[in-house]
Amino acid sequence: MNNDYLLLTPGPLSTSITVKEAMLKDWCTWDDDYNVEIVQAIRAELCRLATSCTDYTATLMQGSGTSCVESALGSLIPNDGKLLVINNGAYGARIVEIAQYLNIAYSELSYAETQIPEPLDVETVLLSDPLITHVAMVHCETTTGILNPVKDIAKIVKKHKKVMILDAMSSFGGVPFDMHEWHIDVLISSANKCIQGVPGFGFVIAKHALMENAKGHARSLSLDLHAQWQTMEQYQGKWRFTSPTHVVRAFAQALTELQQEGGVTARHQRYKKNQSLLVAGMQAMGFKTLLGQALHSPIITAFYSPQSPEYNFKRFYQQLKSLGFVIYPGKVSNADCFRIGNIGDVTSHDITRLLDAVATAKYW
Ligand SMILES: *Cc1c(COP(=O)(O)O)cnc(C)c1O
């Protein structure tokens, strides 16, 4: 049975019928069929998607994307380490919050949500604070849909010999790049974003040497990334604690479908087409985007709420939902917006239907 509405939200998102069907079988967590075949194949495929360099290893971790960010930061930064967080949105701010919860020494380089971080500022901070050992930032800041200049920043981070950690939650699998070429040491993403799986676990792709050196740093038992990695390595894909078996099955199917689509490049093209169609159609109806087109990712787009006194997000949302589309509220702190995601099992035909629905809703 399919949904009666399409999720135009950046995770959970609309998944294919076949991804959902993959969850119809129960699996034994310690059986070879599950561990060796499914989990190990997923780990290898994630590394292959991330880079052609073989120096990286992937670890899967139960929980939402945030659990995985928390696991990576809490396990990879030693007690005497210091984190620089580059922040231009809610997910950058969440990294700061994690550092606070975990008692990780940090400093913050913050920007307005509509501004992209400036690589030269990062260099200035790194030069002025030699205690910094790690730098973390978000690739696509899902708050606004902005695509941050990760490549230029990571180059500077590398030059200063710091560890570069990237929250690529909403971009990995949907925006092509090579982790190694970009000098990313650690990448975090989750099952339910551009790979188009269902929610339940995330993953960390990191340099081998970093994982080896992480022993004993974890600030949490269940989120100990090194221990999880060790178990997956030693026992061929075994998870330390109950694994989200159905989610893992769905994810394996989602990876197959990514390949069938033509890989990350083809998926990126589809998302880009969705996004440009969406923006053109919305602009034709008088909507304005929060960001200029040059700053947009193909992942999600924030639109200013219409100025009409009759406009009310809740009603607009309900109307679109009744017409078959679920959109996303805004998350920008100083602008009244709503957001529409382009990721998931969504085609340009769906975007055209959405635009018709927006025109029909006519609340403004
Ligand atoms: C979705 C997302 C996360 C994680 O969110 P969860 O709700 O914990 O899954 C983190 N960072 C970014 C950029 C995201 O888009």
The ligand as an SDF file (V2000), in Angstrom:
LIG
                    3D

 15 15  0  0  0  0  0  0  0  0999 V2000
   18.5680   15.7750    9.2740 C   0  0  0  0  0  0  0  0  0  0  0  0
   19.8360   16.4000    9.6750 C   0  0  0  0  0  0  0  0  0  0  0  0
   20.5070   16.0250   10.8570 C   0  0  0  0  0  0  0  0  0  0  0  0
   20.0190   14.9700   11.8140 C   0  0  0  0  0  0  0  0  0  0  0  0
   18.7460   15.0780   12.2030 O   0  0  0  0  0  0  0  0  0  0  0  0
   17.9730   13.9220   12.9710 P   0  0  0  0  0  0  0  0  0  0  0  0
   16.6400   14.5280   13.1750 O   0  0  0  0  0  0  0  0  0  0  0  0
   18.6900   13.6320   14.2200 O   0  0  0  0  0  0  0  0  0  0  0  0
   17.9710   12.7230   12.0710 O   0  0  0  0  0  0  0  0  0  0  0  0
   21.7200   16.6250   11.1300 C   0  0  0  0  0  0  0  0  0  0  0  0
   22.2540   17.5300   10.3020 N   0  0  0  0  0  0  0  0  0  0  0  0
   21.6560   17.9030    9.1540 C   0  0  0  0  0  0  0  0  0  0  0  0
   22.3220   18.8910    8.2680 C   0  0  0  0  0  0  0  0  0  0  0  0
   20.4170   17.3580    8.8110 C   0  0  0  0  0  0  0  0  0  0  0  0
   19.8200   17.7260    7.6750 O   0  0  0  0  0  0  0  0  0  0  0  0
  1  2  1  0
  2  3  1  0
  2 14  2  0
  3  4  1  0
  3 10  2  0
  4  5  1  0
  5  6  1  0
  6  7  2  0
  6  8  1  0
  6  9  1  0
 10 11  1  0
 11 12  2  0
 12 13  1  0
 12 14  1  0
 14 15  1  0
M  END
$$$$
